[in-house]
Amino acid sequence: MLRTLAVSAGYGLLPVLNGIDIGVASGEVVGLLGRNGAGKTTLLRVIAGALKASGGAVVLGDQDLTNAPAFRRARAGIAHVPQGRGIFNQLTVRQNLEVGTRAARDRGDGNIPT
């Protein structure tokens, strides 16, 4: 299960998230809905490690990833692909995400999420 526990974050002096708690079970699909500026992308950036939370925790299973760098979170299977930024425009979304799994496969750890 992926969880955020009382996550707060923002940009400079501008707070965007304040005490956000979510839980997503393995295999569950969740959509974040809200108006522009509501904090959807900020939350995803915090979860993926692209933005440091000012408070709270990000936990995957029994691993506290709050202070883990983005590459460690990616190795755990967490990634954020911003809207409109397909790395390879000719590929599908799934194929773009699979490109990142090749590095893990090359490491030979045998633990590639599908």
GROMACS elastic network, one bead per residue, 0.5 to 0.9 nm:
[ bonds ]
;  ai    aj funct       b0    kb
    1    23     6  0.66964   500
    1    24     6  0.55435   500
    1    26     6  0.54030   500
    1    59     6  0.79878   500
    1    60     6  0.57811   500
    1    61     6  0.50906   500
    1    62     6  0.85709   500
    2    22     6  0.80494   500
    2    23     6  0.56954   500
    2    24     6  0.51099   500
    2    25     6  0.64230   500
    2    26     6  0.75361   500
    2    58     6  0.75505   500
    2    59     6  0.58061   500
    2    61     6  0.63351   500
    3    21     6  0.71419   500
    3    22     6  0.54941   500
    3    24     6  0.63813   500
    3    25     6  0.86291   500
    3    47     6  0.89734   500
    3    57     6  0.80492   500
    3    58     6  0.58901   500
    3    59     6  0.51476   500
    3    60     6  0.63716   500
    3    61     6  0.81850   500
    4     7     6  0.60319   500
    4    19     6  0.89848   500
    4    20     6  0.66990   500
    4    21     6  0.50495   500
    4    22     6  0.52567   500
    4    23     6  0.66561   500
    4    47     6  0.77813   500
    4    56     6  0.73193   500
    4    57     6  0.56447   500
    4    59     6  0.62944   500
    4    60     6  0.88678   500
    5    19     6  0.72586   500
    5    20     6  0.64685   500
    5    22     6  0.70575   500
    5    23     6  0.87426   500
    5    55     6  0.89494   500
    5    56     6  0.53991   500
    5    57     6  0.50530   500
    5    58     6  0.64960   500
    5    59     6  0.79116   500
    6    18     6  0.71880   500
    6    21     6  0.52676   500
    6    22     6  0.87433   500
    6    55     6  0.70399   500
    6    57     6  0.67673   500
    7    17     6  0.68779   500
    7    18     6  0.63659   500
    7    21     6  0.66893   500
    7    43     6  0.83551   500
    7    46     6  0.85197   500
    7    53     6  0.65231   500
    7    54     6  0.75377   500
    7    55     6  0.54369   500
    7    57     6  0.59352   500
    7    58     6  0.75807   500
    8    15     6  0.77548   500
    8    16     6  0.74579   500
    8    19     6  0.52456   500
    8    20     6  0.65981   500
    8    43     6  0.87804   500
    8    53     6  0.57505   500
    8    54     6  0.54409   500
    8    56     6  0.62205   500
    8    57     6  0.89149   500
    9    14     6  0.87494   500
    9    15     6  0.61192   500
    9    16     6  0.58999   500
    9    17     6  0.50198   500
    9    18     6  0.68426   500
    9    19     6  0.88416   500
    9    42     6  0.75575   500
    9    43     6  0.79792   500
    9    46     6  0.76315   500
    9    51     6  0.79977   500
    9    52     6  0.71332   500
    9    55     6  0.68642   500
    9    56     6  0.89793   500
   10    13     6  0.71996   500
   10    14     6  0.55048   500
   10    17     6  0.63849   500
   10    18     6  0.88270   500
   10    39     6  0.88789   500
   10    42     6  0.75568   500
   10    51     6  0.85909   500
   10    52     6  0.87471   500
   10    53     6  0.76711   500
   10    54     6  0.74645   500
   11    14     6  0.51962   500
   11    15     6  0.65238   500
   11    16     6  0.74502   500
   11    51     6  0.89715   500
   12    15     6  0.77973   500
   15    18     6  0.73349   500
   16    37     6  0.81299   500
   16    38     6  0.74036   500
   16    39     6  0.58355   500
   16    42     6  0.74286   500
   16    43     6  0.89150   500
   17    20     6  0.65882   500
   17    38     6  0.84658   500
   17    39     6  0.63153   500
   17    42     6  0.76326   500
   17    43     6  0.73345   500
   17    53     6  0.89440   500
   18    55     6  0.84544   500
   19    55     6  0.78408   500
   19    56     6  0.70999   500
   20    43     6  0.84914   500
   20    56     6  0.82407   500
   21    56     6  0.89695   500
   24    27     6  0.83213   500
   24    28     6  0.62345   500
   24    29     6  0.77538   500
   24    30     6  0.72727   500
   25    28     6  0.53080   500
   25    29     6  0.84413   500
   26    29     6  0.87086   500
   32    40     6  0.62789   500
   33    38     6  0.87817   500
   33    40     6  0.72904   500
   34    37     6  0.81299   500
   34    38     6  0.58235   500
   34    39     6  0.80106   500
   34    40     6  0.70510   500
   35    38     6  0.55730   500
   35    39     6  0.86878   500
   35    40     6  0.87438   500
   36    39     6  0.78971   500
   36    40     6  0.84111   500
   37    40     6  0.76449   500
   37    41     6  0.85430   500
   37    42     6  0.89709   500
   38    41     6  0.84624   500
   38    42     6  0.86682   500
   39    43     6  0.60480   500
   39    44     6  0.86470   500
   40    43     6  0.53401   500
   40    44     6  0.64696   500
   40    45     6  0.87575   500
   41    44     6  0.50469   500
   41    45     6  0.60512   500
   41    46     6  0.85812   500
   41    82     6  0.82168   500
   42    45     6  0.50514   500
   42    46     6  0.62097   500
   42    47     6  0.86707   500
   42    51     6  0.75296   500
   43    46     6  0.51264   500
   43    47     6  0.62334   500
   43    48     6  0.86628   500
   43    51     6  0.87064   500
   44    47     6  0.50782   500
   44    48     6  0.61338   500
   44    49     6  0.84923   500
   44    50     6  0.85139   500
   44    51     6  0.88543   500
   44    79     6  0.87252   500
   44    80     6  0.66595   500
   45    48     6  0.51411   500
   45    49     6  0.59871   500
   45    51     6  0.53771   500
   45    52     6  0.83375   500
   45    79     6  0.88531   500
   45    80     6  0.68391   500
   46    49     6  0.50692   500
   46    50     6  0.59703   500
   46    52     6  0.58932   500
   46    53     6  0.60029   500
   46    58     6  0.81256   500
   46    66     6  0.86779   500
   47    50     6  0.77771   500
   47    51     6  0.80889   500
   47    52     6  0.89104   500
   47    53     6  0.87781   500
   47    58     6  0.63452   500
   47    59     6  0.88716   500
   47    65     6  0.85884   500
   47    66     6  0.82855   500
   47    70     6  0.89751   500
   47    73     6  0.84297   500
   47    78     6  0.76490   500
   47    79     6  0.83206   500
   47    80     6  0.84252   500
   48    51     6  0.77750   500
   48    69     6  0.87481   500
   48    70     6  0.60053   500
   48    71     6  0.89115   500
   48    73     6  0.63742   500
   48    74     6  0.73532   500
   48    78     6  0.58027   500
   48    79     6  0.53639   500
   48    80     6  0.59185   500
   49    52     6  0.64206   500
   49    53     6  0.86111   500
   49    65     6  0.85162   500
   49    66     6  0.80420   500
   49    67     6  0.82314   500
   49    68     6  0.72211   500
   49    69     6  0.59778   500
   49    71     6  0.81890   500
   49    72     6  0.88493   500
   49    73     6  0.69275   500
   49    74     6  0.88028   500
   49    78     6  0.88555   500
   49    79     6  0.85664   500
   50    69     6  0.82006   500
   50    70     6  0.61761   500
   50    80     6  0.85262   500
   51    70     6  0.89951   500
   52    55     6  0.87958   500
   52    66     6  0.81079   500
   52    67     6  0.78234   500
   53    56     6  0.69840   500
   53    57     6  0.78441   500
   53    58     6  0.88813   500
   53    66     6  0.76332   500
   53    67     6  0.87408   500
   56    66     6  0.78291   500
   57    64     6  0.70848   500
   57    65     6  0.74233   500
   57    66     6  0.50825   500
   57    67     6  0.85426   500
   58    63     6  0.86251   500
   58    64     6  0.61164   500
   58    65     6  0.54368   500
   58    67     6  0.85554   500
   59    62     6  0.67331   500
   59    63     6  0.55943   500
   59    65     6  0.55182   500
   59    66     6  0.69646   500
   60    63     6  0.52480   500
   60    64     6  0.65479   500
   60    65     6  0.69603   500
   60    76     6  0.82196   500
   61    64     6  0.82078   500
   64    67     6  0.78256   500
   64    68     6  0.80239   500
   65    69     6  0.81009   500
   65    72     6  0.83271   500
   65    73     6  0.69967   500
   66    69     6  0.85966   500
   68    71     6  0.81541   500
   68    72     6  0.61641   500
   68    73     6  0.67115   500
   69    72     6  0.55127   500
   69    73     6  0.66046   500
   69    74     6  0.88564   500
   70    73     6  0.50566   500
   70    74     6  0.60944   500
   70    75     6  0.86376   500
   70    78     6  0.84855   500
   70    79     6  0.81874   500
   71    75     6  0.62330   500
   71    76     6  0.86819   500
   72    75     6  0.50576   500
   72    76     6  0.63930   500
   72    77     6  0.88463   500
   72    78     6  0.87687   500
   73    77     6  0.64579   500
   73    78     6  0.53311   500
   73    79     6  0.73080   500
   74    79     6  0.54395   500
   74    80     6  0.89369   500
   74   100     6  0.87397   500
   75    78     6  0.72376   500
   75    79     6  0.89190   500
   75   101     6  0.88007   500
   75   104     6  0.73998   500
   76    79     6  0.89884   500
   77   101     6  0.89942   500
   77   112     6  0.85204   500
   77   113     6  0.69722   500
   79    97     6  0.86234   500
   81    84     6  0.86578   500
   81    85     6  0.70258   500
   81    86     6  0.76813   500
   81    87     6  0.88212   500
   81    97     6  0.81779   500
   82    85     6  0.56985   500
   82    86     6  0.80613   500
   83    86     6  0.77304   500
   85    88     6  0.86645   500
   85    89     6  0.83738   500
   86    89     6  0.53560   500
   86    90     6  0.86311   500
   86    91     6  0.80542   500
   86    92     6  0.84846   500
   86    93     6  0.73159   500
   86    96     6  0.69378   500
   87    91     6  0.84582   500
   87    96     6  0.64959   500
   88    91     6  0.56262   500
   88    92     6  0.83621   500
   88    95     6  0.87605   500
   88    96     6  0.64454   500
   89    92     6  0.76591   500
   89    93     6  0.89943   500
   89    96     6  0.84865   500
   91    94     6  0.79069   500
   91    95     6  0.56138   500
   91    96     6  0.60383   500
   92    95     6  0.50812   500
   92    96     6  0.61974   500
   92    97     6  0.86928   500
   93    96     6  0.51251   500
   93    97     6  0.63428   500
   93    98     6  0.86640   500
   94    97     6  0.51700   500
   94    98     6  0.61495   500
   94    99     6  0.88356   500
   95    99     6  0.64157   500
   96    99     6  0.54055   500
   96   100     6  0.75527   500
   97   100     6  0.57737   500
   97   101     6  0.72795   500
   98   101     6  0.51201   500
   98   102     6  0.68904   500
   98   114     6  0.83475   500
   99   102     6  0.56169   500
   99   103     6  0.78748   500
  100   103     6  0.60147   500
  100   104     6  0.75453   500
  101   104     6  0.52795   500
  101   105     6  0.62626   500
  101   106     6  0.86740   500
  101   112     6  0.63786   500
  101   113     6  0.77297   500
  102   106     6  0.60411   500
  102   107     6  0.86277   500
  102   112     6  0.84888   500
  103   106     6  0.50670   500
  103   107     6  0.64192   500
  103   108     6  0.89365   500
  104   107     6  0.50763   500
  104   108     6  0.67195   500
  104   109     6  0.66525   500
  104   110     6  0.77966   500
  104   111     6  0.76877   500
  104   112     6  0.69034   500
  105   108     6  0.51599   500
  105   109     6  0.64706   500
  105   110     6  0.62213   500
  105   111     6  0.75868   500
  105   112     6  0.66596   500
  106   109     6  0.79880   500
  106   110     6  0.89577   500
  107   110     6  0.81839   500
  108   111     6  0.82620   500
  109   112     6  0.79722   500
